Amino acid sequence: MQTFSQTILELLRDETGTVGLEYGTTAGAAAGGVSGAVGQISDAVASASDSVSAVLTSE
């Protein structure tokens, strides 16, 4: 059984992996358009925060 902190770390790691993929895809599609990539990262960070909040409230 995982500890609470391990679960949080996994959620953050999952979201961070998503950020990396979205950043690469967005940067490629926008031909180096940084603003699009930054927007994707902001969305993913917000998603990570939501995930953590969901876990905290479910405990």
mmJSON file of the N, C-alpha and C atoms, coordinates in Angstrom:
{"data_MODEL":{"atom_site":{
"group_PDB":["ATOM","ATOM","ATOM","ATOM","ATOM","ATOM","ATOM","ATOM","ATOM","ATOM","ATOM","ATOM","ATOM","ATOM","ATOM","ATOM","ATOM","ATOM","ATOM","ATOM","ATOM","ATOM","ATOM","ATOM","ATOM","ATOM","ATOM","ATOM","ATOM","ATOM","ATOM","ATOM","ATOM","ATOM","ATOM","ATOM","ATOM","ATOM","ATOM","ATOM","ATOM","ATOM","ATOM","ATOM","ATOM","ATOM","ATOM","ATOM","ATOM","ATOM","ATOM","ATOM","ATOM","ATOM","ATOM","ATOM","ATOM","ATOM","ATOM","ATOM","ATOM","ATOM","ATOM","ATOM","ATOM","ATOM","ATOM","ATOM","ATOM","ATOM","ATOM","ATOM","ATOM","ATOM","ATOM","ATOM","ATOM","ATOM","ATOM","ATOM","ATOM","ATOM","ATOM","ATOM","ATOM","ATOM","ATOM","ATOM","ATOM","ATOM","ATOM","ATOM","ATOM","ATOM","ATOM","ATOM","ATOM","ATOM","ATOM","ATOM","ATOM","ATOM","ATOM","ATOM","ATOM","ATOM","ATOM","ATOM","ATOM","ATOM","ATOM","ATOM","ATOM","ATOM","ATOM","ATOM","ATOM","ATOM","ATOM","ATOM","ATOM","ATOM","ATOM","ATOM","ATOM","ATOM","ATOM","ATOM","ATOM","ATOM","ATOM","ATOM","ATOM","ATOM","ATOM","ATOM","ATOM","ATOM","ATOM","ATOM","ATOM","ATOM","ATOM","ATOM","ATOM","ATOM","ATOM","ATOM","ATOM","ATOM","ATOM","ATOM","ATOM","ATOM","ATOM","ATOM","ATOM","ATOM","ATOM","ATOM","ATOM","ATOM","ATOM","ATOM","ATOM","ATOM","ATOM","ATOM","ATOM","ATOM","ATOM","ATOM","ATOM","ATOM","ATOM","ATOM","ATOM"],
"id":[1,2,3,4,5,6,7,8,9,10,11,12,13,14,15,16,17,18,19,20,21,22,23,24,25,26,27,28,29,30,31,32,33,34,35,36,37,38,39,40,41,42,43,44,45,46,47,48,49,50,51,52,53,54,55,56,57,58,59,60,61,62,63,64,65,66,67,68,69,70,71,72,73,74,75,76,77,78,79,80,81,82,83,84,85,86,87,88,89,90,91,92,93,94,95,96,97,98,99,100,101,102,103,104,105,106,107,108,109,110,111,112,113,114,115,116,117,118,119,120,121,122,123,124,125,126,127,128,129,130,131,132,133,134,135,136,137,138,139,140,141,142,143,144,145,146,147,148,149,150,151,152,153,154,155,156,157,158,159,160,161,162,163,164,165,166,167,168,169,170,171,172,173,174,175,176,177],
"type_symbol":["N","C","C","N","C","C","N","C","C","N","C","C","N","C","C","N","C","C","N","C","C","N","C","C","N","C","C","N","C","C","N","C","C","N","C","C","N","C","C","N","C","C","N","C","C","N","C","C","N","C","C","N","C","C","N","C","C","N","C","C","N","C","C","N","C","C","N","C","C","N","C","C","N","C","C","N","C","C","N","C","C","N","C","C","N","C","C","N","C","C","N","C","C","N","C","C","N","C","C","N","C","C","N","C","C","N","C","C","N","C","C","N","C","C","N","C","C","N","C","C","N","C","C","N","C","C","N","C","C","N","C","C","N","C","C","N","C","C","N","C","C","N","C","C","N","C","C","N","C","C","N","C","C","N","C","C","N","C","C","N","C","C","N","C","C","N","C","C","N","C","C","N","C","C","N","C","C"],
"label_atom_id":["N","CA","C","N","CA","C","N","CA","C","N","CA","C","N","CA","C","N","CA","C","N","CA","C","N","CA","C","N","CA","C","N","CA","C","N","CA","C","N","CA","C","N","CA","C","N","CA","C","N","CA","C","N","CA","C","N","CA","C","N","CA","C","N","CA","C","N","CA","C","N","CA","C","N","CA","C","N","CA","C","N","CA","C","N","CA","C","N","CA","C","N","CA","C","N","CA","C","N","CA","C","N","CA","C","N","CA","C","N","CA","C","N","CA","C","N","CA","C","N","CA","C","N","CA","C","N","CA","C","N","CA","C","N","CA","C","N","CA","C","N","CA","C","N","CA","C","N","CA","C","N","CA","C","N","CA","C","N","CA","C","N","CA","C","N","CA","C","N","CA","C","N","CA","C","N","CA","C","N","CA","C","N","CA","C","N","CA","C","N","CA","C","N","CA","C","N","CA","C","N","CA","C","N","CA","C"],
"label_alt_id":[null,null,null,null,null,null,null,null,null,null,null,null,null,null,null,null,null,null,null,null,null,null,null,null,null,null,null,null,null,null,null,null,null,null,null,null,null,null,null,null,null,null,null,null,null,null,null,null,null,null,null,null,null,null,null,null,null,null,null,null,null,null,null,null,null,null,null,null,null,null,null,null,null,null,null,null,null,null,null,null,null,null,null,null,null,null,null,null,null,null,null,null,null,null,null,null,null,null,null,null,null,null,null,null,null,null,null,null,null,null,null,null,null,null,null,null,null,null,null,null,null,null,null,null,null,null,null,null,null,null,null,null,null,null,null,null,null,null,null,null,null,null,null,null,null,null,null,null,null,null,null,null,null,null,null,null,null,null,null,null,null,null,null,null,null,null,null,null,null,null,null,null,null,null,null,null,null],
"label_comp_id":["MET","MET","MET","GLN","GLN","GLN","THR","THR","THR","PHE","PHE","PHE","SER","SER","SER","GLN","GLN","GLN","THR","THR","THR","ILE","ILE","ILE","LEU","LEU","LEU","GLU","GLU","GLU","LEU","LEU","LEU","LEU","LEU","LEU","ARG","ARG","ARG","ASP","ASP","ASP","GLU","GLU","GLU","THR","THR","THR","GLY","GLY","GLY","THR","THR","THR","VAL","VAL","VAL","GLY","GLY","GLY","LEU","LEU","LEU","GLU","GLU","GLU","TYR","TYR","TYR","GLY","GLY","GLY","THR","THR","THR","THR","THR","THR","ALA","ALA","ALA","GLY","GLY","GLY","ALA","ALA","ALA","ALA","ALA","ALA","ALA","ALA","ALA","GLY","GLY","GLY","GLY","GLY","GLY","VAL","VAL","VAL","SER","SER","SER","GLY","GLY","GLY","ALA","ALA","ALA","VAL","VAL","VAL","GLY","GLY","GLY","GLN","GLN","GLN","ILE","ILE","ILE","SER","SER","SER","ASP","ASP","ASP","ALA","ALA","ALA","VAL","VAL","VAL","ALA","ALA","ALA","SER","SER","SER","ALA","ALA","ALA","SER","SER","SER","ASP","ASP","ASP","SER","SER","SER","VAL","VAL","VAL","SER","SER","SER","ALA","ALA","ALA","VAL","VAL","VAL","LEU","LEU","LEU","THR","THR","THR","SER","SER","SER","GLU","GLU","GLU"],
"label_asym_id":["A","A","A","A","A","A","A","A","A","A","A","A","A","A","A","A","A","A","A","A","A","A","A","A","A","A","A","A","A","A","A","A","A","A","A","A","A","A","A","A","A","A","A","A","A","A","A","A","A","A","A","A","A","A","A","A","A","A","A","A","A","A","A","A","A","A","A","A","A","A","A","A","A","A","A","A","A","A","A","A","A","A","A","A","A","A","A","A","A","A","A","A","A","A","A","A","A","A","A","A","A","A","A","A","A","A","A","A","A","A","A","A","A","A","A","A","A","A","A","A","A","A","A","A","A","A","A","A","A","A","A","A","A","A","A","A","A","A","A","A","A","A","A","A","A","A","A","A","A","A","A","A","A","A","A","A","A","A","A","A","A","A","A","A","A","A","A","A","A","A","A","A","A","A","A","A","A"],
"label_entity_id":["1","1","1","1","1","1","1","1","1","1","1","1","1","1","1","1","1","1","1","1","1","1","1","1","1","1","1","1","1","1","1","1","1","1","1","1","1","1","1","1","1","1","1","1","1","1","1","1","1","1","1","1","1","1","1","1","1","1","1","1","1","1","1","1","1","1","1","1","1","1","1","1","1","1","1","1","1","1","1","1","1","1","1","1","1","1","1","1","1","1","1","1","1","1","1","1","1","1","1","1","1","1","1","1","1","1","1","1","1","1","1","1","1","1","1","1","1","1","1","1","1","1","1","1","1","1","1","1","1","1","1","1","1","1","1","1","1","1","1","1","1","1","1","1","1","1","1","1","1","1","1","1","1","1","1","1","1","1","1","1","1","1","1","1","1","1","1","1","1","1","1","1","1","1","1","1","1"],
"label_seq_id":[1,1,1,2,2,2,3,3,3,4,4,4,5,5,5,6,6,6,7,7,7,8,8,8,9,9,9,10,10,10,11,11,11,12,12,12,13,13,13,14,14,14,15,15,15,16,16,16,17,17,17,18,18,18,19,19,19,20,20,20,21,21,21,22,22,22,23,23,23,24,24,24,25,25,25,26,26,26,27,27,27,28,28,28,29,29,29,30,30,30,31,31,31,32,32,32,33,33,33,34,34,34,35,35,35,36,36,36,37,37,37,38,38,38,39,39,39,40,40,40,41,41,41,42,42,42,43,43,43,44,44,44,45,45,45,46,46,46,47,47,47,48,48,48,49,49,49,50,50,50,51,51,51,52,52,52,53,53,53,54,54,54,55,55,55,56,56,56,57,57,57,58,58,58,59,59,59],
"pdbx_PDB_ins_code":[null,null,null,null,null,null,null,null,null,null,null,null,null,null,null,null,null,null,null,null,null,null,null,null,null,null,null,null,null,null,null,null,null,null,null,null,null,null,null,null,null,null,null,null,null,null,null,null,null,null,null,null,null,null,null,null,null,null,null,null,null,null,null,null,null,null,null,null,null,null,null,null,null,null,null,null,null,null,null,null,null,null,null,null,null,null,null,null,null,null,null,null,null,null,null,null,null,null,null,null,null,null,null,null,null,null,null,null,null,null,null,null,null,null,null,null,null,null,null,null,null,null,null,null,null,null,null,null,null,null,null,null,null,null,null,null,null,null,null,null,null,null,null,null,null,null,null,null,null,null,null,null,null,null,null,null,null,null,null,null,null,null,null,null,null,null,null,null,null,null,null,null,null,null,null,null,null],
"Cartn_x":[0.844,0.0,0.881,0.511,1.288,0.945,1.952,1.68,1.039,0.463,-0.183,0.815,2.026,3.015,3.471,3.552,3.917,2.851,1.602,0.504,0.592,0.843,0.985,2.148,3.287,4.451,4.144,3.422,3.05,2.153,1.193,0.314,1.13,2.039,2.855,3.763,4.321,5.197,4.397,3.18,2.324,2.046,1.685,1.38,2.623,3.779,5.016,5.346,5.132,5.346,4.449,3.208,2.255,2.735,3.25,3.762,4.852,5.775,6.868,6.367,5.4,4.859,4.114,3.286,2.517,3.443,4.477,5.406,6.068,6.553,7.221,6.274,5.079,4.099,3.681,3.398,2.942,4.04,5.261,6.369,6.598,6.493,6.676,5.567,4.331,3.182,3.147,3.56,3.528,4.831,5.718,7.016,7.767,7.895,8.647,7.831,6.515,5.683,5.637,6.372,6.522,5.231,4.457,3.256,2.282,2.144,1.279,1.777,3.085,3.669,3.498,3.693,3.523,2.08,1.139,-0.274,-0.553,0.044,-0.143,0.429,1.597,2.221,1.345,0.833,-0.05,-1.276,-1.861,-3.027,-2.671,-1.517,-1.105,-0.818,-0.223,0.036,-1.29,-2.242,-3.565,-4.205,-4.01,-4.548,-3.89,-2.578,-1.876,-2.42,-2.655,-3.214,-4.592,-5.401,-6.731,-6.633,-5.682,-5.499,-5.117,-4.199,-3.765,-4.934,-5.684,-6.851,-7.852,-8.065,-9.009,-8.554,-7.263,-6.732,-6.859,-6.552,-6.633,-8.061,-9.031,-10.414,-10.973,-10.366,-10.874,-10.299,-9.28,-8.653,-9.563],
"Cartn_y":[-1.194,0.0,1.247,2.194,3.423,4.381,5.164,6.223,7.388,8.282,9.458,10.275,10.487,11.303,10.621,9.286,8.586,8.795,8.78,9.005,10.404,11.405,12.791,12.889,12.274,12.325,11.683,10.578,9.935,10.828,11.472,12.394,13.509,14.083,15.178,14.679,13.489,12.917,12.687,12.158,11.946,13.262,14.281,15.582,16.194,16.012,16.561,15.89,14.572,13.868,14.411,14.694,15.263,16.632,17.433,18.762,18.624,17.689,17.497,17.149,16.242,15.832,16.975,17.675,18.781,19.898,20.156,21.224,20.904,19.676,19.289,19.344,18.828,18.804,20.22,21.035,22.4,23.212,23.085,23.855,23.458,22.15,21.695,22.199,22.057,22.445,23.946,24.713,26.173,26.715,25.829,26.221,27.156,26.724,27.509,28.572,28.532,29.53,29.24,30.022,29.741,29.989,30.964,31.294,30.122,29.381,28.205,27.154,26.927,25.935,26.348,27.628,28.122,27.937,28.188,27.973,26.521,25.602,24.17,23.803,24.34,24.05,24.587,25.807,26.384,25.507,25.015,24.13,22.848,22.281,21.029,21.231,22.369,22.667,22.82,23.497,23.633,22.261,21.401,20.037,19.275,19.458,18.798,19.286,20.577,21.136,20.555,20.44,19.849,18.398,17.664,16.258,16.136,16.979,16.957,17.323,18.336,18.737,17.597,16.89,15.771,14.682,14.401,13.377,13.846,15.119,15.644,15.573,15.898,15.895,14.482,13.521,12.148,11.379,11.927,11.227,11.199],
"Cartn_z":[0.0,0.0,0.0,-0.821,-0.927,0.203,0.56,1.525,0.784,1.544,0.963,0.142,0.672,-0.045,-1.333,-1.351,-2.583,-3.652,-3.237,-4.178,-4.778,-3.935,-4.411,-5.395,-5.048,-5.932,-7.279,-7.273,-8.534,-9.374,-8.733,-9.46,-10.102,-9.338,-9.867,-10.981,-10.807,-11.826,-13.114,-12.98,-14.149,-14.861,-14.09,-14.686,-15.321,-14.687,-15.239,-16.561,-16.626,-17.889,-18.982,-18.614,-19.562,-20.034,-19.114,-19.471,-20.521,-20.302,-21.25,-22.642,-22.717,-24.012,-24.683,-23.912,-24.482,-24.946,-24.166,-24.534,-25.867,-26.002,-27.241,-28.431,-28.255,-29.336,-29.715,-28.712,-28.973,-29.644,-29.138,-29.71,-31.163,-31.442,-32.822,-33.73,-33.284,-34.104,-34.346,-33.354,-33.483,-34.047,-34.506,-35.073,-34.142,-32.883,-31.921,-31.223,-31.345,-30.659,-29.173,-28.404,-26.975,-26.204,-26.607,-25.834,-25.767,-26.845,-26.844,-25.872,-25.873,-24.977,-23.524,-23.239,-21.871,-21.426,-22.314,-21.999,-21.661,-22.415,-22.152,-20.79,-20.461,-19.167,-18.041,-18.206,-17.188,-16.974,-18.061,-17.964,-17.229,-17.545,-16.91,-15.427,-15.077,-13.661,-12.922,-13.529,-12.914,-12.739,-13.722,-13.647,-12.505,-12.327,-11.222,-9.892,-9.782,-8.55,-8.271,-9.308,-9.157,-8.708,-9.276,-8.905,-7.44,-7.001,-5.603,-4.697,-5.073,-4.28,-4.17,-5.266,-5.266,-4.299,-4.291,-3.381,-1.939,-1.704,-0.34,0.192,-0.641,-0.17,-0.05,-0.749,-0.684,0.498,1.143,2.278,3.479],
"occupancy":[1.0,1.0,1.0,1.0,1.0,1.0,1.0,1.0,1.0,1.0,1.0,1.0,1.0,1.0,1.0,1.0,1.0,1.0,1.0,1.0,1.0,1.0,1.0,1.0,1.0,1.0,1.0,1.0,1.0,1.0,1.0,1.0,1.0,1.0,1.0,1.0,1.0,1.0,1.0,1.0,1.0,1.0,1.0,1.0,1.0,1.0,1.0,1.0,1.0,1.0,1.0,1.0,1.0,1.0,1.0,1.0,1.0,1.0,1.0,1.0,1.0,1.0,1.0,1.0,1.0,1.0,1.0,1.0,1.0,1.0,1.0,1.0,1.0,1.0,1.0,1.0,1.0,1.0,1.0,1.0,1.0,1.0,1.0,1.0,1.0,1.0,1.0,1.0,1.0,1.0,1.0,1.0,1.0,1.0,1.0,1.0,1.0,1.0,1.0,1.0,1.0,1.0,1.0,1.0,1.0,1.0,1.0,1.0,1.0,1.0,1.0,1.0,1.0,1.0,1.0,1.0,1.0,1.0,1.0,1.0,1.0,1.0,1.0,1.0,1.0,1.0,1.0,1.0,1.0,1.0,1.0,1.0,1.0,1.0,1.0,1.0,1.0,1.0,1.0,1.0,1.0,1.0,1.0,1.0,1.0,1.0,1.0,1.0,1.0,1.0,1.0,1.0,1.0,1.0,1.0,1.0,1.0,1.0,1.0,1.0,1.0,1.0,1.0,1.0,1.0,1.0,1.0,1.0,1.0,1.0,1.0,1.0,1.0,1.0,1.0,1.0,1.0],
"B_iso_or_equiv":[0.0,0.0,0.0,0.0,0.0,0.0,0.0,0.0,0.0,0.0,0.0,0.0,0.0,0.0,0.0,0.0,0.0,0.0,0.0,0.0,0.0,0.0,0.0,0.0,0.0,0.0,0.0,0.0,0.0,0.0,0.0,0.0,0.0,0.0,0.0,0.0,0.0,0.0,0.0,0.0,0.0,0.0,0.0,0.0,0.0,0.0,0.0,0.0,0.0,0.0,0.0,0.0,0.0,0.0,0.0,0.0,0.0,0.0,0.0,0.0,0.0,0.0,0.0,0.0,0.0,0.0,0.0,0.0,0.0,0.0,0.0,0.0,0.0,0.0,0.0,0.0,0.0,0.0,0.0,0.0,0.0,0.0,0.0,0.0,0.0,0.0,0.0,0.0,0.0,0.0,0.0,0.0,0.0,0.0,0.0,0.0,0.0,0.0,0.0,0.0,0.0,0.0,0.0,0.0,0.0,0.0,0.0,0.0,0.0,0.0,0.0,0.0,0.0,0.0,0.0,0.0,0.0,0.0,0.0,0.0,0.0,0.0,0.0,0.0,0.0,0.0,0.0,0.0,0.0,0.0,0.0,0.0,0.0,0.0,0.0,0.0,0.0,0.0,0.0,0.0,0.0,0.0,0.0,0.0,0.0,0.0,0.0,0.0,0.0,0.0,0.0,0.0,0.0,0.0,0.0,0.0,0.0,0.0,0.0,0.0,0.0,0.0,0.0,0.0,0.0,0.0,0.0,0.0,0.0,0.0,0.0,0.0,0.0,0.0,0.0,0.0,0.0],
"pdbx_formal_charge":[null,null,null,null,null,null,null,null,null,null,null,null,null,null,null,null,null,null,null,null,null,null,null,null,null,null,null,null,null,null,null,null,null,null,null,null,null,null,null,null,null,null,null,null,null,null,null,null,null,null,null,null,null,null,null,null,null,null,null,null,null,null,null,null,null,null,null,null,null,null,null,null,null,null,null,null,null,null,null,null,null,null,null,null,null,null,null,null,null,null,null,null,null,null,null,null,null,null,null,null,null,null,null,null,null,null,null,null,null,null,null,null,null,null,null,null,null,null,null,null,null,null,null,null,null,null,null,null,null,null,null,null,null,null,null,null,null,null,null,null,null,null,null,null,null,null,null,null,null,null,null,null,null,null,null,null,null,null,null,null,null,null,null,null,null,null,null,null,null,null,null,null,null,null,null,null,null],
"auth_seq_id":[1,1,1,2,2,2,3,3,3,4,4,4,5,5,5,6,6,6,7,7,7,8,8,8,9,9,9,10,10,10,11,11,11,12,12,12,13,13,13,14,14,14,15,15,15,16,16,16,17,17,17,18,18,18,19,19,19,20,20,20,21,21,21,22,22,22,23,23,23,24,24,24,25,25,25,26,26,26,27,27,27,28,28,28,29,29,29,30,30,30,31,31,31,32,32,32,33,33,33,34,34,34,35,35,35,36,36,36,37,37,37,38,38,38,39,39,39,40,40,40,41,41,41,42,42,42,43,43,43,44,44,44,45,45,45,46,46,46,47,47,47,48,48,48,49,49,49,50,50,50,51,51,51,52,52,52,53,53,53,54,54,54,55,55,55,56,56,56,57,57,57,58,58,58,59,59,59],
"auth_comp_id":["MET","MET","MET","GLN","GLN","GLN","THR","THR","THR","PHE","PHE","PHE","SER","SER","SER","GLN","GLN","GLN","THR","THR","THR","ILE","ILE","ILE","LEU","LEU","LEU","GLU","GLU","GLU","LEU","LEU","LEU","LEU","LEU","LEU","ARG","ARG","ARG","ASP","ASP","ASP","GLU","GLU","GLU","THR","THR","THR","GLY","GLY","GLY","THR","THR","THR","VAL","VAL","VAL","GLY","GLY","GLY","LEU","LEU","LEU","GLU","GLU","GLU","TYR","TYR","TYR","GLY","GLY","GLY","THR","THR","THR","THR","THR","THR","ALA","ALA","ALA","GLY","GLY","GLY","ALA","ALA","ALA","ALA","ALA","ALA","ALA","ALA","ALA","GLY","GLY","GLY","GLY","GLY","GLY","VAL","VAL","VAL","SER","SER","SER","GLY","GLY","GLY","ALA","ALA","ALA","VAL","VAL","VAL","GLY","GLY","GLY","GLN","GLN","GLN","ILE","ILE","ILE","SER","SER","SER","ASP","ASP","ASP","ALA","ALA","ALA","VAL","VAL","VAL","ALA","ALA","ALA","SER","SER","SER","ALA","ALA","ALA","SER","SER","SER","ASP","ASP","ASP","SER","SER","SER","VAL","VAL","VAL","SER","SER","SER","ALA","ALA","ALA","VAL","VAL","VAL","LEU","LEU","LEU","THR","THR","THR","SER","SER","SER","GLU","GLU","GLU"],
"auth_asym_id":["A","A","A","A","A","A","A","A","A","A","A","A","A","A","A","A","A","A","A","A","A","A","A","A","A","A","A","A","A","A","A","A","A","A","A","A","A","A","A","A","A","A","A","A","A","A","A","A","A","A","A","A","A","A","A","A","A","A","A","A","A","A","A","A","A","A","A","A","A","A","A","A","A","A","A","A","A","A","A","A","A","A","A","A","A","A","A","A","A","A","A","A","A","A","A","A","A","A","A","A","A","A","A","A","A","A","A","A","A","A","A","A","A","A","A","A","A","A","A","A","A","A","A","A","A","A","A","A","A","A","A","A","A","A","A","A","A","A","A","A","A","A","A","A","A","A","A","A","A","A","A","A","A","A","A","A","A","A","A","A","A","A","A","A","A","A","A","A","A","A","A","A","A","A","A","A","A"],
"auth_atom_id":["N","CA","C","N","CA","C","N","CA","C","N","CA","C","N","CA","C","N","CA","C","N","CA","C","N","CA","C","N","CA","C","N","CA","C","N","CA","C","N","CA","C","N","CA","C","N","CA","C","N","CA","C","N","CA","C","N","CA","C","N","CA","C","N","CA","C","N","CA","C","N","CA","C","N","CA","C","N","CA","C","N","CA","C","N","CA","C","N","CA","C","N","CA","C","N","CA","C","N","CA","C","N","CA","C","N","CA","C","N","CA","C","N","CA","C","N","CA","C","N","CA","C","N","CA","C","N","CA","C","N","CA","C","N","CA","C","N","CA","C","N","CA","C","N","CA","C","N","CA","C","N","CA","C","N","CA","C","N","CA","C","N","CA","C","N","CA","C","N","CA","C","N","CA","C","N","CA","C","N","CA","C","N","CA","C","N","CA","C","N","CA","C","N","CA","C","N","CA","C","N","CA","C","N","CA","C"],
"pdbx_PDB_model_num":[1,1,1,1,1,1,1,1,1,1,1,1,1,1,1,1,1,1,1,1,1,1,1,1,1,1,1,1,1,1,1,1,1,1,1,1,1,1,1,1,1,1,1,1,1,1,1,1,1,1,1,1,1,1,1,1,1,1,1,1,1,1,1,1,1,1,1,1,1,1,1,1,1,1,1,1,1,1,1,1,1,1,1,1,1,1,1,1,1,1,1,1,1,1,1,1,1,1,1,1,1,1,1,1,1,1,1,1,1,1,1,1,1,1,1,1,1,1,1,1,1,1,1,1,1,1,1,1,1,1,1,1,1,1,1,1,1,1,1,1,1,1,1,1,1,1,1,1,1,1,1,1,1,1,1,1,1,1,1,1,1,1,1,1,1,1,1,1,1,1,1,1,1,1,1,1,1]
}}}
